[in-house]
């Protein structure tokens, strides 16, 4: 297991030699201790923009692959205009998961680029039955920020979520994910700037499945 973990993380670091925000498993904005699962994949088409201006100005293709049940890696591509790094990488290792699956903790790194820019983080998840809580720390712009969030399954298709990341330059968000089929879902969210400013929206079309059957 340890060999697989180290090889996976090493692969991420090596491939960062190409110009490289990758989309970790989590809520609208924050990571959780969830992973996609062994031999599972997730691909998202993401678009973001201002609520006051309906036209999107940020576009991503996000991908995530489960190396094991506890390790996932991601490679995303930023299609937006004028960005300095188009390819963005991440990796997450869930190092704690209770026998009943109600508690978990993970470490990870996201937004890894060839310019050595990245956001390392620590995330914990607790299932309270009525809802799940998430808390953690992340380095953003060379400052350590805390984040907190909740999510709740309304039924087997609809999940509601909300999160907050500290710092005036960061955001709070609320959102919903609706699983239309086993392999296709839509996530929509609103991002509220902590320091004031324009409210943003995000929309993800999510495709998932097994790598090997």
N, C-alpha and C positions, 0 to 999 in steps of 0.2 A: 504493500500500500504506500509506504513512504517513498519508495523508488518512483512509483507512478506520479505521486504528487510533485516531487522535485523535478522530474523530467518535464512535467506539464508546465510548471512555473518557469523552468529554464527555457522552454520553447517560446513562451511569451516574451521573455527578455531578449532572446536572440532575434526574434522577428521584429522587435522594436527598432531594428536598424533601418527599416523602411519608414517613410513618413507616417506616425501612428497617433474621447469619451466613448467607452464601450458600454453597452447597456446590460448591467448586471441584473440578476433576478431581484425584484424588490417591489416597492410601491411606485407611485407616480415619479417621485424624485429620489427617495432614499433607498439604499440597499437593505436587504433583510438577510437572515441566515438561511434562506431557502436556496436550493439549487434546482436545475432543470431535471436532474436524474441521469443515471448512467445510460449512455447510448441514446439520449434524447436530444433533440435540437429545437431551437426556437428562432424564427426569423421575423423581423418586424419592419414594416414600412412606417416611418415616423415623420410627422410634419408638425411644426410649431409656428405660432405667430401671435400677434396682438389681437385681443378681443375687439378693439376699436377698429382694426383693419383686418377684415376677414381673410385676406390673402395671406397664405403661409409664406414665411421667409427663411425657414430653416427646415432642411430635409435630411433624413438619415435612413440608411439601411442597416439595421442592427441584427447581429446573429449571436447565438449562444449554443454551446455544445457541452454536454455532460461527459466528462472523461470517466468519472466514477460517480457513485451516488453523492459523494462529498466534494467533488472537484468539478468546476465548470470554467470554461475559457470562452472569451468572446472577441470577435473582430467586427468592427463597424466601419461604415463608409459614410463620410459627411459630404453630401451633395450640394451643400449651401454655397453661395457665391462668396468669394474673398476669404476663404479660410486658409490658415497656414498649414494645418495638418489634416489631411483627408482620412487617413487610416488610423483608427483608434482601437486600442487593445485593453483587455482586462482579464483578471483571473481571481477566483474565489476558492477558498478551502474551508469547508465546514468541519471544525475540529471537535465540536461537542454536539451530540444529539442524544437526548434521553431515550430510554427504552420505550416509553409511551409516545415519543415524538413531540411532546408538548414544549420542551425546552431545547434550544439550539443556539450555537454561537459560531461565528465565522470571521475570518480575516480575509482581506482582499485588496486589490489594487485596481483602479480604473483610470480612464483618460490617459493611458500610457502612450507616449509619443516618442519619436526619434530624437526629440529635443530634451529628453529626460524629464518631461513634465508628467506628473501623475498625481493621483489622489488615493493614498492608502487609507484603509478604514478597518474598523472593528465593529461588528454588528451582532446583536443578540435578539432572539425572538422567543416570546412566551405565549402559549395558547391558553387563554382563560376560559375556553369553551364558548362563552357568549361572543367573544371577539379575540383577536390576536394583537399583542403589543410588540413594538419594535423599538430598540434604542441602540445608540452607538456613537462613535466618534469618527470624524473624517478630517484629513488635512486638506484645506481648500485655500489656495493662494497663500501658502506658507503659514496658515493659521489653523489651529486645531478647533474644530467646530463640533458641537454635539447635535444629534438629530434624534427625533422621536416620531413614532407613527402608530396608527392602528389600522386594522382592516377586518372586515366581517363578511362572511358568505351569507347572502340573503336566501339563496337557494343553490341548486347545483349548477346554475349558469351565471348568476350575478354576484359580483363581489364589490363592496364599497370600501374606500380607503381615504386616509388623510395623513399628511405628514408635515413636519416642521424642521427646518435646519437653521441653527442660530447664526447671527450675523446680519447686519443691515444690507449686505450685498447678496444675501441668499433669499430663498423663497419658502413659503408654505404652499401646500397644495391640497386639493380634494379631487377625487376621481372615482371612476367606476370601470370595471372590466366586465364585459358581457361575452360569454362563451357561446357563440352561435352554433358551432359544431364541435366535435371532438378535436378537430385540427385547426379551427379558425375562430378567432375572437377579436373584439374591438375594445381598446382602452381609450377613454376620453378623460381629460383632466383640465383643471384650471390652476394656474400658478400665480400666487399672490406675493409681490415683492415685499419683504420685511421693512425695507426702508422707504417705501412709497414708490409710485411710478405706475407704469402700464401693467394691467393684468394680462397675462398670457394664457393661451390655450395650448394643449398638446393632444394629438390624435395618433394612435398606433393601430395599425392593422397587423394582427399577430397570427403567424402560422407556426404550428408545432407538430412534432411526431417522433417516430423512431428512426434512428440511423440505420439499424440492422434489425430485420424481423426474423 
